Amino acid sequence: MNPNDAAQLALRDIHLPGLVAWWPPAPGWWLVAALALAALVAFALYYRSGRHRRAALRVVGKVRAALEQGAEPVECLQRVSTTLRRFAMTTADQQSVASLRPVGGVAERPDSDEVAGLIGQRWLRYLDSRWQRDEFTGGAGRLLLAAPYARPDSIDRQHALDLTALCGDWLKAQRPRRRAAPKGERAATRRFGRAAAGGA
């Protein structure tokens, strides 16, 4: 055998590596999948938390469209008033309700059970406290107190449209708030925190 003759050498032919299997994926793909899943869950929770606001905005939008087409203003404002009240009762809880502006030096802070019973100026102050403006207590929103109980054809259509627009703006300004733990859990957490701080 001639060592210079390549045809007589016992060499194997060139062979390609095997195809890369799609499973299991590389660690980077696992990370991408985990991030995508976390983003999807976060978006779903955020979307779900705003469902009450979107439903209320749809009702107010329909009422506004009905007003523009000539519907009776008092009936329309009754629907708007009911929608605002339901939204407030649904979304209020003991810790997420913002403090109302102080009246006589005392800040009122209704819990979720009391929101349903707010009437008169307290109701308007509550609405204003949820967006730090005073358009309900000192502007077009004052009509909200009398409008649901007025006689038919006693409210100007333009005033009704203004109030409906104000209520829509108020609803748009409401953002989902983090639920607070029940009072018992908060007290236990505070006690545990103080004990941990004292033991440190």
Buried (B, 14 or more C-beta within 10 A) or exposed (E): EEEEEEEEEEEEEEEEEEEEEEEEEEEEEEEEEEEEEEEEEEEEEEEEBBEBBEBBBEBBEBBBEBBEEEBBBBBBBBBBBEBBBBBBBBBBBBBBBBEBBEEEEEEBBBEBEBBEEBEEEBBBBBBBBBBEBBBBBEBBBBBBBEBBEBEEEEBEBEBBBBBBEBBBEBBEEBEBBEEEEEEEEEEEEEEEEEEEEEEE
